[in-house]
Amino acid sequence: MRRGWDRVAEVMKEGVVTLDLGIKEVVNALWKKIMRNEIALNTALTIVRDLVEEKAIPIIDQWRLLTKAFSLAVDEKITIYDALFIVAAKEMGTELVTSDRKQMEVAIRNGVKPFT
C-alpha cells in the first residue's frame, strides 16, 4: 500500500470535494470490481447514486477550470487531469489531497498546500 492511503477514511470525514471527472474514475473502478465479482451490482449502484446526488461528496464542475488548468498543464508539463485538481484546490483555497509526488510538487510551486 502506498504511503498515506491508510488515512483516506480520515481525510474523507474531514470533508473533501472532487471534480466531476473524479466521479467517472470511481464509477470505472466500481465497474472493474463488478467484472471481477468483487462487489454486487446493487451495492455499486447505491454508491453511484450517492455520488451523483452528491450525498457522499460535493462535486465541482471541471469546465469552469479548464482554461486555467490547460495553461498550468502546458507550463508544468503535467496532465490536464492533474492540473484540474491543482487549479480546483487553488480556486477553493483548500489543500490538495494526492499521493502523486509530481502533482504535489507542482501544486506547491503554484501556491497550493498539499494535505499532510
N, CA, C and O atoms as CSV, one atom per row, in Angstrom:
chain,resi,resn,atom,element,x,y,z
A,1,MET,N,N,0.847,-1.180,0.000
A,1,MET,CA,C,0.000,0.000,0.000
A,1,MET,C,C,0.893,1.244,0.000
A,1,MET,O,O,1.869,1.322,0.747
A,2,ARG,N,N,0.548,2.199,-0.837
A,2,ARG,CA,C,1.330,3.427,-0.897
A,2,ARG,C,C,1.133,4.244,0.362
A,2,ARG,O,O,0.081,4.195,1.000
A,3,ARG,N,N,2.149,4.985,0.703
A,3,ARG,CA,C,2.137,5.804,1.907
A,3,ARG,C,C,0.944,6.765,1.909
A,3,ARG,O,O,0.693,7.450,0.917
A,4,GLY,N,N,0.233,6.812,2.993
A,4,GLY,CA,C,-0.858,7.753,3.153
A,4,GLY,C,C,-2.245,7.209,2.848
A,4,GLY,O,O,-3.241,7.788,3.281
A,5,TRP,N,N,-2.328,6.108,2.113
A,5,TRP,CA,C,-3.642,5.584,1.757
A,5,TRP,C,C,-4.416,5.097,2.969
A,5,TRP,O,O,-5.643,5.016,2.927
A,6,ASP,N,N,-3.719,4.773,4.046
A,6,ASP,CA,C,-4.390,4.334,5.260
A,6,ASP,C,C,-5.186,5.467,5.905
A,6,ASP,O,O,-5.997,5.227,6.800
A,7,ARG,N,N,-4.955,6.702,5.452
A,7,ARG,CA,C,-5.642,7.865,6.021
A,7,ARG,C,C,-6.826,8.340,5.185
A,7,ARG,O,O,-7.424,9.369,5.502
A,8,VAL,N,N,-7.173,7.620,4.135
A,8,VAL,CA,C,-8.243,8.059,3.230
A,8,VAL,C,C,-9.555,8.276,3.980
A,8,VAL,O,O,-10.200,9.309,3.801
A,9,ALA,N,N,-9.953,7.338,4.801
A,9,ALA,CA,C,-11.217,7.474,5.535
A,9,ALA,C,C,-11.194,8.711,6.424
A,9,ALA,O,O,-12.181,9.442,6.507
A,10,GLU,N,N,-10.068,8.939,7.085
A,10,GLU,CA,C,-9.914,10.114,7.953
A,10,GLU,C,C,-10.066,11.406,7.149
A,10,GLU,O,O,-10.764,12.327,7.574
A,11,VAL,N,N,-9.425,11.469,6.007
A,11,VAL,CA,C,-9.490,12.653,5.152
A,11,VAL,C,C,-10.918,12.879,4.677
A,11,VAL,O,O,-11.411,14.007,4.682
A,12,MET,N,N,-11.581,11.803,4.267
A,12,MET,CA,C,-12.960,11.928,3.790
A,12,MET,C,C,-13.880,12.473,4.877
A,12,MET,O,O,-14.764,13.282,4.595
A,13,LYS,N,N,-13.676,12.036,6.112
A,13,LYS,CA,C,-14.514,12.505,7.223
A,13,LYS,C,C,-14.290,13.980,7.512
A,13,LYS,O,O,-15.203,14.676,7.957
A,14,GLU,N,N,-13.064,14.462,7.259
A,14,GLU,CA,C,-12.759,15.876,7.483
A,14,GLU,C,C,-13.460,16.769,6.476
A,14,GLU,O,O,-13.653,17.960,6.720
A,15,GLY,N,N,-13.839,16.195,5.347
A,15,GLY,CA,C,-14.553,16.943,4.319
A,15,GLY,C,C,-13.672,17.209,3.115
A,15,GLY,O,O,-12.654,17.895,3.213
A,16,VAL,N,N,-14.066,16.667,1.996
A,16,VAL,CA,C,-13.346,16.860,0.749
A,16,VAL,C,C,-14.346,17.148,-0.362
A,16,VAL,O,O,-15.548,16.932,-0.209
A,17,VAL,N,N,-13.834,17.635,-1.470
A,17,VAL,CA,C,-14.627,17.804,-2.689
A,17,VAL,C,C,-13.831,17.171,-3.822
A,17,VAL,O,O,-12.634,16.919,-3.684
A,18,THR,N,N,-14.489,16.921,-4.923
A,18,THR,CA,C,-13.782,16.404,-6.092
A,18,THR,C,C,-14.361,17.028,-7.339
A,18,THR,O,O,-15.415,17.665,-7.311
A,19,LEU,N,N,-13.659,16.836,-8.419
A,19,LEU,CA,C,-14.139,17.268,-9.729
A,19,LEU,C,C,-15.059,16.203,-10.294
A,19,LEU,O,O,-14.987,15.036,-9.910
A,20,ASP,N,N,-15.918,16.611,-11.202
A,20,ASP,CA,C,-16.827,15.637,-11.801
A,20,ASP,C,C,-16.071,14.516,-12.510
A,20,ASP,O,O,-16.587,13.404,-12.614
A,21,LEU,N,N,-14.874,14.782,-12.994
A,21,LEU,CA,C,-14.107,13.714,-13.637
A,21,LEU,C,C,-13.678,12.658,-12.619
A,21,LEU,O,O,-13.483,11.498,-12.984
A,22,GLY,N,N,-13.530,13.034,-11.369
A,22,GLY,CA,C,-13.185,12.075,-10.321
A,22,GLY,C,C,-14.285,11.046,-10.119
A,22,GLY,O,O,-14.013,9.890,-9.795
A,23,ILE,N,N,-15.515,11.465,-10.307
A,23,ILE,CA,C,-16.645,10.553,-10.162
A,23,ILE,C,C,-16.585,9.484,-11.248
A,23,ILE,O,O,-16.872,8.316,-10.989
A,24,LYS,N,N,-16.214,9.879,-12.455
A,24,LYS,CA,C,-16.089,8.895,-13.545
A,24,LYS,C,C,-15.026,7.857,-13.204
A,24,LYS,O,O,-15.187,6.678,-13.518
A,25,GLU,N,N,-13.950,8.285,-12.569
A,25,GLU,CA,C,-12.894,7.357,-12.181
A,25,GLU,C,C,-13.398,6.348,-11.149
A,25,GLU,O,O,-13.085,5.160,-11.230
A,26,VAL,N,N,-14.173,6.826,-10.185
A,26,VAL,CA,C,-14.731,5.932,-9.161
A,26,VAL,C,C,-15.697,4.943,-9.801
A,26,VAL,O,O,-15.666,3.749,-9.500
A,27,VAL,N,N,-16.550,5.441,-10.681
A,27,VAL,CA,C,-17.522,4.569,-11.335
A,27,VAL,C,C,-16.806,3.518,-12.185
A,27,VAL,O,O,-17.233,2.364,-12.229
A,28,ASN,N,N,-15.735,3.902,-12.851
A,28,ASN,CA,C,-14.967,2.934,-13.630
A,28,ASN,C,C,-14.345,1.867,-12.718
A,28,ASN,O,O,-14.323,0.687,-13.066
A,29,ALA,N,N,-13.843,2.286,-11.557
A,29,ALA,CA,C,-13.277,1.326,-10.599
A,29,ALA,C,C,-14.368,0.368,-10.108
A,29,ALA,O,O,-14.112,-0.822,-9.927
A,30,LEU,N,N,-15.574,0.882,-9.894
A,30,LEU,CA,C,-16.686,0.011,-9.490
A,30,LEU,C,C,-17.015,-0.987,-10.596
A,30,LEU,O,O,-17.278,-2.156,-10.317
A,31,TRP,N,N,-17.003,-0.536,-11.841
A,31,TRP,CA,C,-17.243,-1.428,-12.972
A,31,TRP,C,C,-16.231,-2.583,-12.963
A,31,TRP,O,O,-16.596,-3.744,-13.150
A,32,LYS,N,N,-14.963,-2.247,-12.743
A,32,LYS,CA,C,-13.925,-3.282,-12.687
A,32,LYS,C,C,-14.200,-4.276,-11.570
A,32,LYS,O,O,-14.024,-5.481,-11.747
A,33,LYS,N,N,-14.636,-3.768,-10.414
A,33,LYS,CA,C,-14.937,-4.645,-9.288
A,33,LYS,C,C,-16.114,-5.578,-9.620
A,33,LYS,O,O,-16.115,-6.744,-9.226
A,34,ILE,N,N,-17.100,-5.063,-10.336
A,34,ILE,CA,C,-18.220,-5.904,-10.747
A,34,ILE,C,C,-17.734,-6.973,-11.719
A,34,ILE,O,O,-18.118,-8.137,-11.596
A,35,MET,N,N,-16.909,-6.604,-12.669
A,35,MET,CA,C,-16.391,-7.560,-13.654
A,35,MET,C,C,-15.566,-8.661,-12.993
A,35,MET,O,O,-15.497,-9.779,-13.505
A,36,ARG,N,N,-14.943,-8.350,-11.859
A,36,ARG,CA,C,-14.132,-9.341,-11.134
A,36,ARG,C,C,-14.926,-10.039,-10.037
A,36,ARG,O,O,-14.363,-10.808,-9.258
A,37,ASN,N,N,-16.220,-9.779,-9.971
A,37,ASN,CA,C,-17.089,-10.343,-8.937
A,37,ASN,C,C,-16.615,-9.981,-7.530
A,37,ASN,O,O,-16.695,-10.801,-6.615
A,38,GLU,N,N,-16.128,-8.771,-7.361
A,38,GLU,CA,C,-15.669,-8.301,-6.051
A,38,GLU,C,C,-16.707,-7.437,-5.339
A,38,GLU,O,O,-16.548,-7.117,-4.161
A,39,ILE,N,N,-17.763,-7.061,-6.047
A,39,ILE,CA,C,-18.816,-6.233,-5.455
A,39,ILE,C,C,-20.130,-6.549,-6.167
A,39,ILE,O,O,-20.141,-6.864,-7.357
A,40,ALA,N,N,-21.218,-6.462,-5.439
A,40,ALA,CA,C,-22.535,-6.717,-6.026
A,40,ALA,C,C,-23.003,-5.493,-6.810
A,40,ALA,O,O,-22.709,-4.357,-6.439
A,41,LEU,N,N,-23.725,-5.735,-7.882
A,41,LEU,CA,C,-24.245,-4.650,-8.713
A,41,LEU,C,C,-25.081,-3.672,-7.899
A,41,LEU,O,O,-24.930,-2.460,-8.054
A,42,ASN,N,N,-25.963,-4.177,-7.031
A,42,ASN,CA,C,-26.820,-3.281,-6.232
A,42,ASN,C,C,-25.997,-2.378,-5.317
A,42,ASN,O,O,-26.335,-1.211,-5.123
A,43,THR,N,N,-24.928,-2.917,-4.763
A,43,THR,CA,C,-24.050,-2.108,-3.910
A,43,THR,C,C,-23.381,-1.023,-4.733
A,43,THR,O,O,-23.329,0.134,-4.316
A,44,ALA,N,N,-22.872,-1.389,-5.897
A,44,ALA,CA,C,-22.217,-0.417,-6.772
A,44,ALA,C,C,-23.196,0.667,-7.211
A,44,ALA,O,O,-22.851,1.849,-7.237
A,45,LEU,N,N,-24.417,0.262,-7.555
A,45,LEU,CA,C,-25.427,1.237,-7.972
A,45,LEU,C,C,-25.765,2.221,-6.850
A,45,LEU,O,O,-25.979,3.406,-7.106
A,46,THR,N,N,-25.812,1.739,-5.628
A,46,THR,CA,C,-26.060,2.624,-4.482
A,46,THR,C,C,-24.945,3.648,-4.352
A,46,THR,O,O,-25.200,4.830,-4.120
A,47,ILE,N,N,-23.715,3.191,-4.500
A,47,ILE,CA,C,-22.569,4.102,-4.416
A,47,ILE,C,C,-22.641,5.137,-5.533
A,47,ILE,O,O,-22.433,6.327,-5.296
A,48,VAL,N,N,-22.933,4.686,-6.746
A,48,VAL,CA,C,-23.026,5.617,-7.883
A,48,VAL,C,C,-24.127,6.645,-7.649
A,48,VAL,O,O,-23.925,7.836,-7.882
A,49,ARG,N,N,-25.287,6.189,-7.191
A,49,ARG,CA,C,-26.388,7.124,-6.911
A,49,ARG,C,C,-25.983,8.157,-5.860
A,49,ARG,O,O,-26.240,9.350,-6.021
A,50,ASP,N,N,-25.353,7.693,-4.795
A,50,ASP,CA,C,-24.921,8.610,-3.737
A,50,ASP,C,C,-23.918,9.632,-4.258
A,50,ASP,O,O,-23.947,10.796,-3.858
A,51,LEU,N,N,-23.037,9.201,-5.144
A,51,LEU,CA,C,-22.070,10.124,-5.735
A,51,LEU,C,C,-22.754,11.144,-6.635
A,51,LEU,O,O,-22.513,12.347,-6.524
A,52,VAL,N,N,-23.598,10.658,-7.519
A,52,VAL,CA,C,-24.283,11.534,-8.470
A,52,VAL,C,C,-25.169,12.552,-7.749
A,52,VAL,O,O,-25.264,13.705,-8.170
A,53,GLU,N,N,-25.803,12.130,-6.684
A,53,GLU,CA,C,-26.691,13.017,-5.922
A,53,GLU,C,C,-25.919,13.849,-4.896
A,53,GLU,O,O,-26.518,14.576,-4.104
A,54,GLU,N,N,-24.586,13.738,-4.914
A,54,GLU,CA,C,-23.683,14.461,-4.018
A,54,GLU,C,C,-23.989,14.200,-2.542
A,54,GLU,O,O,-23.806,15.078,-1.699
A,55,LYS,N,N,-24.454,12.989,-2.237
A,55,LYS,CA,C,-24.664,12.597,-0.847
A,55,LYS,C,C,-23.334,12.222,-0.204
A,55,LYS,O,O,-23.147,12.397,1.000
A,56,ALA,N,N,-22.427,11.713,-1.003
A,56,ALA,CA,C,-21.149,11.233,-0.476
A,56,ALA,C,C,-20.092,12.330,-0.451
A,56,ALA,O,O,-19.285,12.387,0.477
A,57,ILE,N,N,-20.085,13.198,-1.454
A,57,ILE,CA,C,-19.024,14.188,-1.600
A,57,ILE,C,C,-19.482,15.284,-2.558
A,57,ILE,O,O,-20.083,14.985,-3.589
A,58,PRO,N,N,-19.207,16.548,-2.235
A,58,PRO,CA,C,-19.553,17.632,-3.167
A,58,PRO,C,C,-18.715,17.531,-4.447
A,58,PRO,O,O,-17.555,17.120,-4.414
A,59,ILE,N,N,-19.320,17.909,-5.562
A,59,ILE,CA,C,-18.673,17.798,-6.865
A,59,ILE,C,C,-18.542,19.189,-7.496
A,59,ILE,O,O,-19.481,19.984,-7.484
A,60,ILE,N,N,-17.355,19.460,-8.044
A,60,ILE,CA,C,-17.088,20.718,-8.737
A,60,ILE,C,C,-17.113,20.459,-10.240
A,60,ILE,O,O,-16.578,19.454,-10.709
A,61,ASP,N,N,-17.729,21.356,-10.987
A,61,ASP,CA,C,-17.765,21.257,-12.442
A,61,ASP,C,C,-16.390,21.622,-13.004
A,61,ASP,O,O,-15.902,22.732,-12.789
A,62,GLN,N,N,-15.781,20.703,-13.710
A,62,GLN,CA,C,-14.434,20.913,-14.238
A,62,GLN,C,C,-14.368,21.975,-15.333
A,62,GLN,O,O,-13.313,22.576,-15.537
A,63,TRP,N,N,-15.461,22.217,-16.034
A,63,TRP,CA,C,-15.428,23.078,-17.216
A,63,TRP,C,C,-15.016,24.501,-16.905
A,63,TRP,O,O,-14.332,25.128,-17.714
A,64,ARG,N,N,-15.405,25.023,-15.773
A,64,ARG,CA,C,-15.042,26.409,-15.448
A,64,ARG,C,C,-13.570,26.556,-15.099
A,64,ARG,O,O,-13.056,27.673,-15.040
A,65,LEU,N,N,-12.889,25.447,-14.870
A,65,LEU,CA,C,-11.471,25.469,-14.510
A,65,LEU,C,C,-10.559,25.093,-15.670
A,65,LEU,O,O,-9.336,25.176,-15.557
A,66,LEU,N,N,-11.150,24.684,-16.777
A,66,LEU,CA,C,-10.380,24.083,-17.863
A,66,LEU,C,C,-9.333,25.010,-18.480
A,66,LEU,O,O,-8.229,24.558,-18.782
A,67,THR,N,N,-9.639,26.266,-18.672
A,67,THR,CA,C,-8.677,27.187,-19.289
A,67,THR,C,C,-7.445,27.360,-18.413
A,67,THR,O,O,-6.319,27.262,-18.901
A,68,LYS,N,N,-7.648,27.616,-17.126
A,68,LYS,CA,C,-6.509,27.761,-16.208
A,68,LYS,C,C,-5.736,26.453,-16.088
A,68,LYS,O,O,-4.506,26.452,-16.044
A,69,ALA,N,N,-6.456,25.352,-16.038
A,69,ALA,CA,C,-5.801,24.047,-15.914
A,69,ALA,C,C,-4.987,23.723,-17.164
A,69,ALA,O,O,-3.901,23.151,-17.068
A,70,PHE,N,N,-5.501,24.081,-18.315
A,70,PHE,CA,C,-4.768,23.831,-19.550
A,70,PHE,C,C,-3.452,24.607,-19.556
A,70,PHE,O,O,-2.410,24.061,-19.917
A,71,SER,N,N,-3.497,25.857,-19.164
A,71,SER,CA,C,-2.274,26.672,-19.090
A,71,SER,C,C,-1.279,26.063,-18.105
A,71,SER,O,O,-0.085,25.973,-18.392
A,72,LEU,N,N,-1.776,25.649,-16.955
A,72,LEU,CA,C,-0.906,25.027,-15.955
A,72,LEU,C,C,-0.302,23.728,-16.475
A,72,LEU,O,O,0.885,23.467,-16.278
A,73,ALA,N,N,-1.111,22.922,-17.133
A,73,ALA,CA,C,-0.629,21.641,-17.673
A,73,ALA,C,C,0.497,21.860,-18.681
A,73,ALA,O,O,1.498,21.144,-18.667
A,74,VAL,N,N,0.328,22.843,-19.545
A,74,VAL,CA,C,1.362,23.139,-20.544
A,74,VAL,C,C,2.611,23.698,-19.872
A,74,VAL,O,O,3.725,23.263,-20.163
A,75,ASP,N,N,2.425,24.663,-18.973
A,75,ASP,CA,C,3.568,25.296,-18.291
A,75,ASP,C,C,4.374,24.297,-17.478
A,75,ASP,O,O,5.604,24.342,-17.472
A,76,GLU,N,N,3.686,23.398,-16.794
A,76,GLU,CA,C,4.347,22.474,-15.865
A,76,GLU,C,C,4.592,21.078,-16.455
A,76,GLU,O,O,5.193,20.216,-15.815
A,77,LYS,N,N,4.113,20.876,-17.688
A,77,LYS,CA,C,4.284,19.570,-18.348
A,77,LYS,C,C,3.671,18.424,-17.533
A,77,LYS,O,O,4.300,17.393,-17.294
A,78,ILE,N,N,2.422,18.646,-17.118
A,78,ILE,CA,C,1.664,17.627,-16.396
A,78,ILE,C,C,0.368,17.371,-17.149
A,78,ILE,O,O,0.004,18.130,-18.047
A,79,THR,N,N,-0.322,16.310,-16.783
A,79,THR,CA,C,-1.585,16.004,-17.455
A,79,THR,C,C,-2.646,17.030,-17.096
A,79,THR,O,O,-2.585,17.669,-16.046
A,80,ILE,N,N,-3.603,17.173,-17.971
A,80,ILE,CA,C,-4.721,18.080,-17.699
A,80,ILE,C,C,-5.487,17.611,-16.464
A,80,ILE,O,O,-6.030,18.428,-15.720
A,81,TYR,N,N,-5.532,16.305,-16.248
A,81,TYR,CA,C,-6.236,15.762,-15.084
A,81,TYR,C,C,-5.588,16.254,-13.792
A,81,TYR,O,O,-6.273,16.736,-12.889
A,82,ASP,N,N,-4.256,16.129,-13.711
A,82,ASP,CA,C,-3.546,16.597,-12.515
A,82,ASP,C,C,-3.706,18.105,-12.354
A,82,ASP,O,O,-3.907,18.597,-11.244
A,83,ALA,N,N,-3.618,18.832,-13.454
A,83,ALA,CA,C,-3.739,20.284,-13.401
A,83,ALA,C,C,-5.126,20.717,-12.924
A,83,ALA,O,O,-5.248,21.678,-12.165
A,84,LEU,N,N,-6.155,20.021,-13.358
A,84,LEU,CA,C,-7.514,20.372,-12.929
A,84,LEU,C,C,-7.663,20.295,-11.410
A,84,LEU,O,O,-8.272,21.174,-10.800
A,85,PHE,N,N,-7.115,19.259,-10.807
A,85,PHE,CA,C,-7.225,19.130,-9.353
A,85,PHE,C,C,-6.411,20.209,-8.634
A,85,PHE,O,O,-6.829,20.703,-7.587
A,86,ILE,N,N,-5.269,20.573,-9.179
A,86,ILE,CA,C,-4.460,21.639,-8.581
A,86,ILE,C,C,-5.195,22.967,-8.667
A,86,ILE,O,O,-5.274,23.698,-7.680
A,87,VAL,N,N,-5.730,23.281,-9.832
A,87,VAL,CA,C,-6.466,24.535,-10.011
A,87,VAL,C,C,-7.705,24.570,-9.119
A,87,VAL,O,O,-8.026,25.609,-8.544
A,88,ALA,N,N,-8.393,23.452,-9.003
A,88,ALA,CA,C,-9.579,23.409,-8.134
A,88,ALA,C,C,-9.198,23.714,-6.691
A,88,ALA,O,O,-9.871,24.499,-6.022
A,89,ALA,N,N,-8.134,23.105,-6.216
A,89,ALA,CA,C,-7.686,23.359,-4.840
A,89,ALA,C,C,-7.300,24.826,-4.661
A,89,ALA,O,O,-7.623,25.440,-3.644
A,90,LYS,N,N,-6.617,25.375,-5.644
A,90,LYS,CA,C,-6.202,26.785,-5.558
A,90,LYS,C,C,-7.410,27.714,-5.550
A,90,LYS,O,O,-7.482,28.640,-4.743
A,91,GLU,N,N,-8.351,27.468,-6.444
A,91,GLU,CA,C,-9.553,28.304,-6.540
A,91,GLU,C,C,-10.373,28.263,-5.246
A,91,GLU,O,O,-10.945,29.269,-4.827
A,92,MET,N,N,-10.419,27.082,-4.625
A,92,MET,CA,C,-11.211,26.926,-3.406
A,92,MET,C,C,-10.435,27.291,-2.146
A,92,MET,O,O,-11.015,27.397,-1.066
A,93,GLY,N,N,-9.125,27.482,-2.282
A,93,GLY,CA,C,-8.308,27.794,-1.117
A,93,GLY,C,C,-8.176,26.610,-0.173
A,93,GLY,O,O,-8.090,26.776,1.044
A,94,THR,N,N,-8.162,25.404,-0.751
A,94,THR,CA,C,-8.067,24.204,0.072
A,94,THR,C,C,-6.761,23.468,-0.200
A,94,THR,O,O,-6.041,23.776,-1.150
A,95,GLU,N,N,-6.478,22.509,0.634
A,95,GLU,CA,C,-5.307,21.660,0.440
A,95,GLU,C,C,-5.602,20.642,-0.660
A,95,GLU,O,O,-6.757,20.297,-0.912
A,96,LEU,N,N,-4.552,20.173,-1.301
A,96,LEU,CA,C,-4.682,19.143,-2.325
A,96,LEU,C,C,-4.348,17.794,-1.709
A,96,LEU,O,O,-3.268,17.609,-1.148
A,97,VAL,N,N,-5.273,16.860,-1.815
A,97,VAL,CA,C,-5.040,15.503,-1.341
A,97,VAL,C,C,-4.563,14.690,-2.541
A,97,VAL,O,O,-5.312,14.480,-3.495
A,98,THR,N,N,-3.326,14.239,-2.487
A,98,THR,CA,C,-2.772,13.455,-3.586
A,98,THR,C,C,-1.667,12.543,-3.074
A,98,THR,O,O,-1.014,12.828,-2.070
A,99,SER,N,N,-1.475,11.445,-3.785
A,99,SER,CA,C,-0.342,10.574,-3.482
A,99,SER,C,C,0.691,10.656,-4.609
A,99,SER,O,O,1.673,9.915,-4.622
A,100,ASP,N,N,0.452,11.564,-5.547
A,100,ASP,CA,C,1.324,11.733,-6.706
A,100,ASP,C,C,2.376,12.795,-6.398
A,100,ASP,O,O,2.055,13.972,-6.233
A,101,ARG,N,N,3.624,12.368,-6.324
A,101,ARG,CA,C,4.718,13.263,-5.939
A,101,ARG,C,C,4.860,14.449,-6.899
A,101,ARG,O,O,5.005,15.587,-6.453
A,102,LYS,N,N,4.820,14.196,-8.200
A,102,LYS,CA,C,4.982,15.277,-9.175
A,102,LYS,C,C,3.832,16.270,-9.072
A,102,LYS,O,O,4.050,17.481,-9.119
A,103,GLN,N,N,2.618,15.770,-8.933
A,103,GLN,CA,C,1.468,16.652,-8.787
A,103,GLN,C,C,1.613,17.507,-7.536
A,103,GLN,O,O,1.297,18.697,-7.555
A,104,MET,N,N,2.087,16.908,-6.451
A,104,MET,CA,C,2.284,17.639,-5.210
A,104,MET,C,C,3.339,18.739,-5.391
A,104,MET,O,O,3.151,19.863,-4.927
A,105,GLU,N,N,4.433,18.417,-6.058
A,105,GLU,CA,C,5.487,19.408,-6.282
A,105,GLU,C,C,4.984,20.578,-7.113
A,105,GLU,O,O,5.287,21.732,-6.812
A,106,VAL,N,N,4.218,20.285,-8.158
A,106,VAL,CA,C,3.648,21.349,-8.990
A,106,VAL,C,C,2.667,22.182,-8.179
A,106,VAL,O,O,2.654,23.408,-8.290
A,107,ALA,N,N,1.856,21.535,-7.373
A,107,ALA,CA,C,0.897,22.253,-6.532
A,107,ALA,C,C,1.619,23.229,-5.608
A,107,ALA,O,O,1.222,24.389,-5.497
A,108,ILE,N,N,2.656,22.772,-4.960
A,108,ILE,CA,C,3.416,23.630,-4.038
A,108,ILE,C,C,4.004,24.822,-4.783
A,108,ILE,O,O,3.921,25.957,-4.315
A,109,ARG,N,N,4.605,24.555,-5.958
A,109,ARG,CA,C,5.186,25.649,-6.758
A,109,ARG,C,C,4.144,26.685,-7.156
A,109,ARG,O,O,4.469,27.847,-7.400
A,110,ASN,N,N,2.895,26.252,-7.217
A,110,ASN,CA,C,1.822,27.145,-7.657
A,110,ASN,C,C,0.926,27.628,-6.507
A,110,ASN,O,O,-0.210,28.053,-6.717
A,111,GLY,N,N,1.465,27.550,-5.308
A,111,GLY,CA,C,0.781,28.128,-4.162
A,111,GLY,C,C,-0.329,27.296,-3.551
A,111,GLY,O,O,-1.165,27.820,-2.816
A,112,VAL,N,N,-0.345,26.010,-3.845
A,112,VAL,CA,C,-1.359,25.120,-3.273
A,112,VAL,C,C,-0.681,24.232,-2.243
A,112,VAL,O,O,0.308,23.559,-2.533
A,113,LYS,N,N,-1.225,24.243,-1.052
A,113,LYS,CA,C,-0.664,23.432,0.031
A,113,LYS,C,C,-1.173,21.989,-0.092
A,113,LYS,O,O,-2.372,21.768,-0.259
A,114,PRO,N,N,-0.272,21.019,-0.009
A,114,PRO,CA,C,-0.721,19.629,-0.030
A,114,PRO,C,C,-1.254,19.217,1.336
A,114,PRO,O,O,-0.842,19.761,2.361
A,115,PHE,N,N,-2.161,18.264,1.346
A,115,PHE,CA,C,-2.652,17.710,2.602
A,115,PHE,C,C,-1.547,16.857,3.215
A,115,PHE,O,O,-0.959,16.005,2.548
A,116,THR,N,N,-1.281,17.094,4.464
A,116,THR,CA,C,-0.231,16.313,5.147
A,116,THR,C,C,-0.787,15.599,6.347
A,116,THR,O,O,-0.054,14.896,7.042
